[in-house]
Amino acid sequence: MQNLCGNKKRVQSFPYTAFIDAFGLYCNMYRPTTGYYLQFAFLNKSDRKRQINVFPITLGPFGAKWGDIVAALVHLRDLEFGIDIQLDTGKVVTVCAPCLAYVGNMPQQQNNAGCKSQNAKFFCRSCLIGPKDKGNIRYDVVANGRYHYEMKQNNWVDVFSKIGLADEESPLTTILTPALCTPLAFPGNGAHSEFKGIAKQILYVLFTNII
C-alpha cells in the first residue's frame, strides 16, 4: 500500500468486518429493524467482545427497501479506496478501511449474499448441495461449488431461481464492495444458527485443547 500511495505519504489500514442483523423492537419479528455495524478485524478476542469496539453505522427502518439502505452508505467506498486526512501536526495520512467480509445470522446472511432463504431447494451459499445430499459427507463441493462470476447477475434470471439465487444481486457487493469475492464475502456463522452448533463445538475444542 505504501508503494501504491507513494513513499512520501504515511498509510494506515483499518480492515473491518460488517455485521448485519434484523431485530424486533417489540420482542417479535413483525416489525424488524435492520442494524448495520462495523468492527475492526485486527482486534483480539477480548477486545471484540467490548461494546465500545462495535460501531453502529445505520438502522434500516421497517418497510424500507434494503437496496436503498445500502445506497445511503455509498460513502464507505471512499474509505476502501483510501482518503487523505490531515492530522493536527500538519502531516497527511492516507487512511484505507476495506471490508473483509459480511457476517450475520440466517436468514439475514442469505439475503446479504443475494441467495434465497435456508429453506430453499439449494440453500447453501457455498455450493449447490440439495435436500437429497444433506447427509452426504463426500459431496464434491469443488465441482458443485458457487463461484464469484456465476453468482454475478447477467441475463439469466430464470437460471437463478433454479439454483437458489435471488432475482437481484446483493446491493452490498454491487454498491459498497464490488471487489469482494461473493461466495467468500459471506461466511457461515458457526457460533449461532448454522451447522446446528457443530462448528461452535469445533472452535471450542480447537482453542481450548489443540492450540
Kinemage of the C-alpha trace (Angstrom):
@kinemage 1
@onewidth
@group {chain A} dominant
@subgroup {mainchain}
@vectorlist {calphas} color= white
{ca met a 1} P 0.000 0.000 0.000
{ca gln a 2} L 2.919 2.308 0.682
{ca asn a 3} L 4.144 1.747 -2.880
{ca leu a 4} L 0.724 2.499 -4.347
{ca cys a 5} L 0.308 5.745 -2.446
{ca gly a 6} L 3.873 6.984 -2.775
{ca asn a 7} L 6.778 6.960 -0.376
{ca lys a 8} L 6.105 10.477 0.889
{ca lys a 9} L 2.743 9.533 2.355
{ca arg a 10} L 2.046 7.638 5.525
{ca val a 11} L -0.552 4.912 5.027
{ca gln a 12} L -2.753 3.393 7.725
{ca ser a 13} L -5.023 0.423 7.015
{ca phe a 14} L -8.048 -0.378 9.193
{ca pro a 15} L -9.741 -3.515 7.799
{ca tyr a 16} L -13.135 -4.289 9.272
{ca thr a 17} L -15.983 -6.784 9.175
{ca ala a 18} L -19.585 -5.658 8.823
{ca phe a 19} L -22.295 -7.300 10.932
{ca ile a 20} L -25.832 -7.024 9.584
{ca asp a 21} L -28.824 -8.302 11.512
{ca ala a 22} L -32.541 -7.625 11.805
{ca phe a 23} L -34.061 -7.393 15.266
{ca gly a 24} L -37.530 -6.744 16.618
{ca leu a 25} L -38.087 -3.618 18.684
{ca tyr a 26} L -41.129 -5.142 20.367
{ca cys a 27} L -39.676 -8.585 21.227
{ca asn a 28} L -41.007 -10.016 17.976
{ca met a 29} L -40.064 -10.016 14.313
{ca tyr a 30} L -43.270 -8.467 12.964
{ca arg a 31} L -41.661 -5.019 12.677
{ca pro a 32} L -37.941 -5.742 12.351
{ca thr a 33} L -35.269 -3.074 12.140
{ca thr a 34} L -32.054 -3.906 10.279
{ca gly a 35} L -28.850 -2.855 12.004
{ca tyr a 36} L -25.529 -2.295 10.217
{ca tyr a 37} L -22.458 -2.411 12.462
{ca leu a 38} L -18.701 -2.294 11.873
{ca gln a 39} L -15.949 -3.939 13.900
{ca phe a 40} L -12.218 -3.735 13.259
{ca ala a 41} L -10.817 -7.071 12.085
{ca phe a 42} L -7.436 -6.660 13.806
{ca leu a 43} L -8.862 -6.739 17.353
{ca asn a 44} L -8.210 -9.744 19.562
{ca lys a 45} L -10.966 -11.882 21.036
{ca ser a 46} L -11.345 -9.947 24.287
{ca asp a 47} L -11.433 -6.550 22.577
{ca arg a 48} L -14.010 -7.735 20.048
{ca lys a 49} L -16.377 -8.553 22.920
{ca arg a 50} L -16.295 -4.994 24.238
{ca gln a 51} L -19.335 -2.989 23.241
{ca ile a 52} L -17.258 0.156 22.765
{ca asn a 53} L -15.484 -1.534 19.823
{ca val a 54} L -18.727 -2.121 17.910
{ca phe a 55} L -19.622 0.873 15.739
{ca pro a 56} L -23.298 1.262 14.726
{ca ile a 57} L -23.436 2.768 11.240
{ca thr a 58} L -27.142 2.885 10.493
{ca leu a 59} L -30.529 1.367 11.271
{ca gly a 60} L -32.837 0.460 8.424
{ca pro a 61} L -36.443 1.367 9.311
{ca phe a 62} L -39.164 -1.226 8.984
{ca gly a 63} L -40.533 -1.378 5.459
{ca ala a 64} L -37.520 0.296 3.856
{ca lys a 65} L -36.025 -1.324 0.775
{ca trp a 66} L -32.706 -2.980 1.559
{ca gly a 67} L -31.084 -1.604 -1.570
{ca asp a 68} L -31.970 1.967 -0.556
{ca ile a 69} L -30.416 1.463 2.878
{ca val a 70} L -27.173 0.202 1.363
{ca ala a 71} L -27.132 3.003 -1.209
{ca ala a 72} L -27.105 5.528 1.651
{ca leu a 73} L -23.784 4.026 2.798
{ca val a 74} L -22.014 4.555 -0.510
{ca his a 75} L -19.545 6.922 1.194
{ca leu a 76} L -17.913 3.837 2.752
{ca arg a 77} L -16.406 3.123 -0.661
{ca asp a 78} L -14.224 6.205 -0.269
{ca leu a 79} L -12.640 4.644 2.812
{ca glu a 80} L -11.999 1.443 0.905
{ca phe a 81} L -10.216 3.323 -1.880
{ca gly a 82} L -8.310 5.461 0.618
{ca ile a 83} L -8.718 9.074 1.691
{ca asp a 84} L -6.137 11.661 2.745
{ca ile a 85} L -6.532 13.053 6.259
{ca gln a 86} L -4.501 15.941 7.613
{ca leu a 87} L -3.502 15.482 11.254
{ca asp a 88} L -3.159 18.244 13.824
{ca thr a 89} L 0.599 18.100 13.288
{ca gly a 90} L 0.131 19.007 9.635
{ca lys a 91} L 1.125 15.596 8.290
{ca val a 92} L -1.083 13.967 5.671
{ca val a 93} L -2.059 10.333 6.265
{ca thr a 94} L -3.780 8.087 3.742
{ca val a 95} L -6.411 6.035 5.573
{ca cys a 96} L -7.778 2.859 3.970
{ca ala a 97} L -10.608 0.897 5.565
{ca pro a 98} L -11.528 -2.127 3.412
{ca cys a 99} L -14.327 -4.521 4.303
{ca leu a 100} L -13.037 -8.089 4.612
{ca ala a 101} L -16.379 -9.879 4.978
{ca tyr a 102} L -20.025 -9.523 5.944
{ca val a 103} L -21.309 -11.558 8.880
{ca gly a 104} L -24.834 -12.169 10.086
{ca asn a 105} L -27.349 -14.742 11.219
{ca met a 106} L -29.703 -16.646 8.967
{ca pro a 107} L -31.853 -15.752 7.135
{ca gln a 108} L -30.330 -12.259 7.017
{ca gln a 109} L -26.998 -13.622 5.788
{ca gln a 110} L -28.774 -15.373 2.915
{ca asn a 111} L -30.286 -12.049 1.910
{ca asn a 112} L -26.926 -10.311 2.281
{ca ala a 113} L -25.336 -12.730 -0.186
{ca gly a 114} L -28.142 -12.454 -2.722
{ca cys a 115} L -29.366 -16.004 -2.077
{ca lys a 116} L -32.766 -17.375 -1.240
{ca ser a 117} L -33.585 -18.472 2.304
{ca gln a 118} L -32.170 -21.526 4.040
{ca asn a 119} L -35.434 -23.331 3.282
{ca ala a 120} L -34.900 -23.139 -0.485
{ca lys a 121} L -34.072 -26.187 -2.591
{ca phe a 122} L -30.469 -25.025 -2.996
{ca phe a 123} L -29.898 -23.457 0.401
{ca cys a 124} L -26.099 -23.353 0.697
{ca arg a 125} L -24.201 -20.156 -0.130
{ca ser a 126} L -21.016 -22.086 -0.946
{ca cys a 127} L -22.197 -24.987 -3.101
{ca leu a 128} L -25.184 -26.468 -4.938
{ca ile a 129} L -25.987 -29.245 -2.497
{ca gly a 130} L -29.662 -30.186 -2.409
{ca pro a 131} L -32.009 -31.941 0.020
{ca lys a 132} L -31.061 -35.402 -1.303
{ca asp a 133} L -27.377 -34.925 -0.445
{ca lys a 134} L -27.717 -33.345 3.000
{ca gly a 135} L -26.161 -36.361 4.682
{ca asn a 136} L -23.511 -36.983 2.031
{ca ile a 137} L -20.171 -36.033 3.599
{ca arg a 138} L -18.392 -36.898 0.333
{ca tyr a 139} L -20.333 -34.361 -1.701
{ca asp a 140} L -17.982 -32.666 -4.176
{ca val a 141} L -18.144 -29.023 -3.102
{ca val a 142} L -15.427 -28.061 -5.598
{ca ala a 143} L -17.104 -29.372 -8.735
{ca asn a 144} L -20.508 -28.195 -7.484
{ca gly a 145} L -19.403 -25.006 -5.776
{ca arg a 146} L -20.727 -21.497 -6.151
{ca tyr a 147} L -18.184 -19.133 -7.660
{ca his a 148} L -17.989 -15.388 -7.997
{ca tyr a 149} L -18.800 -14.856 -11.668
{ca glu a 150} L -21.524 -17.474 -11.626
{ca met a 151} L -23.228 -15.527 -8.854
{ca lys a 152} L -22.938 -12.219 -10.699
{ca gln a 153} L -26.193 -11.314 -12.387
{ca asn a 154} L -26.253 -11.467 -16.161
{ca asn a 155} L -29.314 -12.040 -18.312
{ca trp a 156} L -30.267 -15.431 -16.929
{ca val a 157} L -32.760 -14.727 -14.145
{ca asp a 158} L -34.616 -17.980 -14.878
{ca val a 159} L -31.476 -19.946 -14.106
{ca phe a 160} L -31.062 -18.010 -10.847
{ca ser a 161} L -34.351 -19.316 -9.480
{ca lys a 162} L -33.331 -22.894 -10.241
{ca ile a 163} L -30.059 -22.708 -8.309
{ca gly a 164} L -31.359 -20.814 -5.288
{ca leu a 165} L -30.236 -17.255 -6.072
{ca ala a 166} L -32.380 -14.155 -5.743
{ca asp a 167} L -33.599 -12.272 -8.807
{ca glu a 168} L -31.340 -9.323 -7.987
{ca glu a 169} L -27.732 -9.135 -6.872
{ca ser a 170} L -26.968 -8.139 -3.316
{ca pro a 171} L -26.569 -4.348 -3.089
{ca leu a 172} L -23.672 -4.934 -0.695
{ca thr a 173} L -21.477 -6.292 -3.487
{ca thr a 174} L -22.793 -4.051 -6.252
{ca ile a 175} L -22.743 -0.739 -4.350
{ca leu a 176} L -20.356 -0.954 -1.399
{ca thr a 177} L -17.743 -3.655 -2.024
{ca pro a 178} L -17.653 -4.739 -5.683
{ca ala a 179} L -14.097 -6.065 -5.257
{ca leu a 180} L -15.084 -8.781 -2.776
{ca cys a 181} L -15.492 -12.379 -3.938
{ca thr a 182} L -19.191 -13.046 -3.458
{ca pro a 183} L -19.130 -16.610 -2.011
{ca leu a 184} L -16.211 -15.858 0.334
{ca ala a 185} L -17.539 -12.488 1.475
{ca phe a 186} L -20.467 -14.066 3.338
{ca pro a 187} L -19.024 -16.807 5.585
{ca gly a 188} L -21.104 -19.129 7.717
{ca asn a 189} L -21.901 -18.067 11.263
{ca gly a 190} L -20.813 -21.140 13.181
{ca ala a 191} L -21.396 -19.644 16.627
{ca his a 192} L -25.103 -19.104 16.064
{ca ser a 193} L -27.687 -20.838 13.919
{ca glu a 194} L -25.676 -22.519 11.163
{ca phe a 195} L -24.307 -26.090 11.240
{ca lys a 196} L -26.572 -26.864 14.247
{ca gly a 197} L -23.893 -25.783 16.711
{ca ile a 198} L -21.297 -28.261 15.442
{ca ala a 199} L -18.940 -25.526 14.281
{ca lys a 200} L -19.162 -23.819 17.664
{ca gln a 201} L -18.069 -27.019 19.411
{ca ile a 202} L -15.216 -27.496 16.922
{ca leu a 203} L -13.949 -23.972 17.578
{ca tyr a 204} L -14.199 -24.516 21.333
{ca val a 205} L -12.125 -27.712 21.152
{ca leu a 206} L -9.642 -26.042 18.807
{ca phe a 207} L -8.924 -23.071 21.066
{ca thr a 208} L -9.114 -24.878 24.423
{ca asn a 209} L -7.387 -28.214 23.783
{ca ile a 210} L -5.483 -28.062 20.497
{ca ile a 211} L -3.890 -24.636 20.105
